[in-house]
Amino acid sequence: MSKKKKFKKFSKNQMLEEIKKSETTFPEKSPVNTNQNNNISAKTPEQKSISPNSEYNYVKSDLKKIIVVFSVIILILIGIIIINQRTVWLSNFSDMLVKTLNINQ
């Protein structure tokens, strides 16, 4: 026996009624004094003053990680080039891959 899920089916009218019930009315905003706005705008540059060293510490750590990863990749590629020039192992390995994967041009 299979279990069937039963979902409540709503008509459009029922959905609209539920939405109307859930809506709330917001009180009107009181007018703001223009003098208060000027004072707030004057304070914002002082609040945003952050030293450049603390602001970009996370960026510096990410850049260090990226540099390490790129240097490891470059070292691996240089190692593969040296192995390819001194031995025939990579060309034999690539031939084996071509045969097993049926990659023919």
C-alpha positions in Angstrom: 0.0 0.0 0.0 1.2 3.4 -0.8 0.6 6.4 1.3 -0.8 9.4 -0.4 -0.3 12.9 0.9 -3.4 14.9 1.2 -3.0 18.6 0.8 -5.5 21.2 1.7 -6.9 22.7 -1.4 -7.8 26.4 -1.2 -9.8 28.3 -3.6 -8.6 31.7 -4.8 -11.2 33.4 -2.6 -10.1 31.6 0.5 -6.4 32.5 -0.2 -7.3 36.2 -0.7 -9.3 36.2 2.6 -6.3 34.8 4.5 -4.0 37.3 2.9 -6.3 40.2 3.9 -6.5 38.8 7.5 -2.7 38.7 7.7 -2.1 42.2 6.4 -1.4 44.8 9.0 -1.8 48.5 8.8 1.3 50.6 9.5 0.9 53.9 11.3 1.9 57.0 9.4 5.4 58.4 10.0 5.7 61.6 11.8 7.5 64.4 10.0 11.2 64.5 10.7 12.9 67.7 11.7 15.4 68.9 9.2 17.8 70.0 11.9 18.0 66.4 13.1 18.9 65.3 9.5 21.8 67.7 9.4 23.2 66.5 12.7 23.0 62.9 11.6 24.8 63.5 8.3 27.5 65.4 10.1 28.2 62.4 12.4 28.4 59.7 9.7 32.0 60.5 8.5 33.3 60.2 12.1 31.6 56.9 12.6 32.9 55.4 9.3 36.6 56.2 10.1 38.3 52.8 10.2 42.0 52.3 10.0 43.0 50.8 6.6 45.0 48.0 8.2 42.0 46.6 10.0 39.6 47.1 7.1 41.6 44.9 4.6 43.1 42.2 6.9 40.7 39.5 5.5 41.7 40.5 1.9 45.4 40.2 2.7 44.9 36.7 4.2 42.9 35.6 1.1 45.6 37.0 -1.2 48.3 35.0 0.7 46.3 31.8 0.3 45.8 32.5 -3.5 49.6 33.1 -3.9 50.4 29.8 -2.1 47.9 27.9 -4.3 49.3 29.4 -7.5 52.9 28.7 -6.5 52.0 25.1 -5.8 50.3 24.7 -9.1 53.3 26.2 -10.9 55.7 23.9 -9.1 53.6 20.9 -10.1 53.5 22.0 -13.7 57.3 22.5 -13.7 57.7 19.0 -12.2 55.6 17.5 -14.9 57.6 19.2 -17.6 60.9 18.0 -16.2 59.5 14.4 -15.9 58.2 14.6 -19.4 61.6 15.7 -20.8 63.7 13.1 -18.9 61.4 10.0 -19.2 58.9 8.4 -21.5 56.5 7.6 -18.7 54.0 10.5 -19.4 53.7 9.8 -23.1 53.1 6.1 -22.3 50.5 7.0 -19.7 48.8 9.4 -22.2 48.7 6.7 -24.8 47.1 4.3 -22.3 44.5 6.8 -21.5 43.7 7.4 -25.2 43.2 3.7 -25.7 41.1 3.0 -22.6 38.9 6.1 -23.1 38.6 5.6 -26.9 39.7 9.1 -27.7 40.7 9.0 -31.3 41.1 12.0 -33.5 
